[in-house]
Amino acid sequence: MELFEKLGINPLLLIAQIINFLILIFLLTKFLYKPILKVLDERQKKIQNSLEEAERIKIKTQEIDKLSEERIKKSLIEAQKIVQQAKEQAEKSKQEILEKTAQEIEGIKIKMTEEINASRKEMINKVKREASEMLTLLLSRLLTNLDPKIHHQLIKQAIKEMEKLKK
């Protein structure tokens, strides 16, 4: 005790400050750290699901490509049989079959590409909206009890983060 007094430290005030610090750590852990971890885990799961869905779409696209290749092979075999029967008729039929198959393949590729792009954009927009909503809610809860200077600093930082997400 004498040592604390010689150093100009009030032991009761030191104990009160330690208790306040522990209470602050407890409150921050309970009301800030754990909810943020929960939000981050949910976001990670959503992103993982989006990546898995993108992988499934990629596999489906590859399957469609294989089917298209098989159709082309079948068309070529048919064209060869027609060539054997009549050269003149075979050339006309071959051109029609190849053009039709190419159009079908192109149509399927365009459709799948559009679906993939739309799905990606939708998932990205959804994640951005949810992150923005969660950030707004979290900040509104935190900022109600903060010092005005800290309040303004946090708002500026949040705006910068939101701009980064929009890019």
Buried (B, 14 or more C-beta within 10 A) or exposed (E): EEEEEEEEEEEEEEEEEEEEEEEEEEEEEEEEEEBEEEBEEEBEEBEEEBEEBBEEBEEEBEEBBEEBEEBBEEBEEBBEEBBEEEEEEBEEBBEEBBEEBEEEBEEBBEEBEEEBEEBBEEBEEEBEEBBBEBBEEBBEEBBEEEEEEEBEEBEEEBEEEBEEEEE
